[in-house]
Amino acid sequence: MSQEQKRNHEHDLKALEYRVDELIQLCHQLKGENQALRDQQGNLMSERANLMEKNEMARSRIEAMIMRLKNMESEHG
């Protein structure tokens, strides 16, 4: 193998090593982003459940007020 071929192989190997390092860094970054998105999804699901519960409580209270108003109307009607 000639010196030029050796240099070309070494250059190719270094380029490959650099690319592998870039891919490893990208994998770490994506893993962190993925975990952050999973955490955010969990928080949003919890918030959604709380909002649905509050909505149901508000609906029940409004229905109860409507029933009281109807009863008052029929008593004084």
N, C-alpha and C positions, 0 to 999 in steps of 0.2 A: 504494500500500500504506500502510495507516495505521501510526501509531507502535505501537499495540498489537499489530498483526500482526507488525511487525518484531521487537518484544520477544519475542513467542511463537516466532517462527522462530529468533531468537538463543538463546532458552532451549532449544528443541528441539535445536538444533545443539550447544550445550554439553552437553546430556544425552547426545546421541549420541557426542560426543567422549569424555566420561567413560566411557561404556559400552565404547567401542572400547579405551580405555586399560586398563580392567579385563580385557577379553578378551585383550589382548596380555600382560598380567601373568600371567593364567591359563595361556596357552600356554607361557610361559617356565617356569612352575612345573611344568606337566605334562611338558614336555620334560625337565626335570631329574629328575623322579620316574621317568619312563620309562627314562632312562639308568641311574638307580640300580637299578631293577628288572632291567634287562638285565645289569648288573654282578653283581647278586645271583644271577641265574639262572646266569650263567657260573660263579660260585664254587660254587654248589650242584651243578652238573653235574660240575665237577672233583672236588668232595668225594665225590660219588656214585661216580664212576669209581674213586677211591682206595679207598673202602670196599668196592666190589665186588672189587677186586684183593686187598685184605687178606682178604676173606671166602674167595676162591678159594684163597689161600695157606694159610689156616687149614684149609680143607676137605682140601686135599692132604696137609697134615701129619697131620691126624687119620686120614685113610685109610692113610697110611704107618704110623702107630702101630698101627692095628688090624691091618694085615698083619703087622707084627713080632710082635704079641701072638699072633696065630693061628699064626705059624711057631714061636714059643717053645712054645706049647701043644702043637703036633703033635710037636715034638722031645722034649718032656718028658712027653708024654701017656701 
